Amino acid sequence: ARPPAMASPAAAAAARAVKIAEYEKFIGERLRPDLLDAELARDKTQREVLQWEALGVNAKALRTENRGSMRTLVDLGSQVYCQAEVPCTDRVFVNVGLGFHAEMSLVECEAFCEKKLAKLKTDLQTRVEELANVQSHVKLVTEGIRELMQLSEKGGSSSRSNVGGFN
């Protein structure tokens, strides 16, 4: 039994170049879109947290100020606003999801906001962890490409400098 013959340096360099191209393609076609999706999901959840925090603060302010009526701007859609007179601020309508709005007292609104915020903050933590996971995959694959390129440079010259769009 003879030991297997060693591949020629040119064949090994060609195999490394193919593997580098595969890894770069994987980063471009899979990891970059995953990274973008994870960033968008995190940003969307952060915006929701801010909106619910603002609603909770406003409900508390209305309750503590005990105002009978108020003037406000109402979004008619497509970022078009109009002024409105609210004759009674004791109750508010809250979008509870799926297009449903529930009429609540200010105390109920504050309690609902607290529960919603607890859920959203858990979701936000999950989104941050997902983003970190994808970022670690990008870093791992990028480091693998760099190692392959260093092996190539030892055996010959390499003209690649920007690995998968990352430095």
Contacts in CASP RR format, 6 or more apart in sequence:
PFRMAT RR
TARGET T0000
AUTHOR 0000-0000-0000
METHOD contacts of the structure
MODEL  1
ARPPAMASPAAAAAARAVKIAEYEKFIGERLRPDLLDAELARDKTQREVL
QWEALGVNAKALRTENRGSMRTLVDLGSQVYCQAEVPCTDRVFVNVGLGF
HAEMSLVECEAFCEKKLAKLKTDLQTRVEELANVQSHVKLVTEGIRELMQ
LSEKGGSSSRSNVGGFN
7 15 0 8 1.000
9 155 0 8 1.000
13 152 0 8 1.000
13 155 0 8 1.000
13 156 0 8 1.000
16 148 0 8 1.000
16 151 0 8 1.000
16 152 0 8 1.000
17 152 0 8 1.000
19 148 0 8 1.000
20 145 0 8 1.000
20 148 0 8 1.000
20 149 0 8 1.000
20 152 0 8 1.000
20 160 0 8 1.000
23 141 0 8 1.000
23 144 0 8 1.000
23 145 0 8 1.000
23 148 0 8 1.000
24 145 0 8 1.000
24 163 0 8 1.000
24 164 0 8 1.000
26 141 0 8 1.000
27 138 0 8 1.000
27 141 0 8 1.000
27 142 0 8 1.000
27 164 0 8 1.000
27 165 0 8 1.000
27 166 0 8 1.000
28 164 0 8 1.000
31 134 0 8 1.000
31 137 0 8 1.000
31 138 0 8 1.000
31 141 0 8 1.000
32 138 0 8 1.000
34 134 0 8 1.000
34 137 0 8 1.000
35 131 0 8 1.000
35 134 0 8 1.000
35 135 0 8 1.000
35 138 0 8 1.000
38 127 0 8 1.000
38 130 0 8 1.000
38 131 0 8 1.000
38 134 0 8 1.000
39 131 0 8 1.000
41 127 0 8 1.000
41 130 0 8 1.000
42 124 0 8 1.000
42 127 0 8 1.000
42 128 0 8 1.000
42 130 0 8 1.000
42 131 0 8 1.000
45 120 0 8 1.000
45 123 0 8 1.000
45 124 0 8 1.000
45 127 0 8 1.000
46 124 0 8 1.000
48 120 0 8 1.000
49 117 0 8 1.000
49 120 0 8 1.000
49 121 0 8 1.000
49 124 0 8 1.000
52 113 0 8 1.000
52 116 0 8 1.000
52 117 0 8 1.000
52 120 0 8 1.000
53 113 0 8 1.000
53 117 0 8 1.000
55 94 0 8 1.000
55 109 0 8 1.000
55 113 0 8 1.000
56 109 0 8 1.000
56 110 0 8 1.000
56 113 0 8 1.000
59 92 0 8 1.000
59 106 0 8 1.000
59 109 0 8 1.000
59 110 0 8 1.000
59 113 0 8 1.000
60 106 0 8 1.000
60 110 0 8 1.000
62 70 0 8 1.000
62 89 0 8 1.000
62 92 0 8 1.000
62 106 0 8 1.000
63 106 0 8 1.000
63 107 0 8 1.000
63 110 0 8 1.000
67 89 0 8 1.000
68 87 0 8 1.000
68 88 0 8 1.000
68 89 0 8 1.000
68 90 0 8 1.000
69 85 0 8 1.000
69 86 0 8 1.000
69 87 0 8 1.000
69 88 0 8 1.000
69 89 0 8 1.000
70 85 0 8 1.000
70 86 0 8 1.000
70 89 0 8 1.000
71 83 0 8 1.000
71 84 0 8 1.000
71 85 0 8 1.000
71 86 0 8 1.000
72 83 0 8 1.000
72 84 0 8 1.000
72 86 0 8 1.000
73 81 0 8 1.000
73 82 0 8 1.000
73 83 0 8 1.000
73 84 0 8 1.000
74 81 0 8 1.000
74 82 0 8 1.000
74 83 0 8 1.000
74 84 0 8 1.000
75 81 0 8 1.000
76 82 0 8 1.000
89 106 0 8 1.000
90 105 0 8 1.000
90 106 0 8 1.000
91 103 0 8 1.000
91 104 0 8 1.000
91 105 0 8 1.000
91 106 0 8 1.000
92 103 0 8 1.000
92 104 0 8 1.000
92 106 0 8 1.000
92 109 0 8 1.000
93 101 0 8 1.000
93 102 0 8 1.000
93 103 0 8 1.000
93 104 0 8 1.000
94 101 0 8 1.000
94 102 0 8 1.000
94 104 0 8 1.000
94 109 0 8 1.000
94 112 0 8 1.000
95 101 0 8 1.000
96 102 0 8 1.000
96 112 0 8 1.000
104 112 0 8 1.000
138 166 0 8 1.000
142 163 0 8 1.000
142 164 0 8 1.000
142 166 0 8 1.000
145 163 0 8 1.000
145 164 0 8 1.000
146 163 0 8 1.000
149 158 0 8 1.000
149 160 0 8 1.000
149 163 0 8 1.000
152 158 0 8 1.000
END
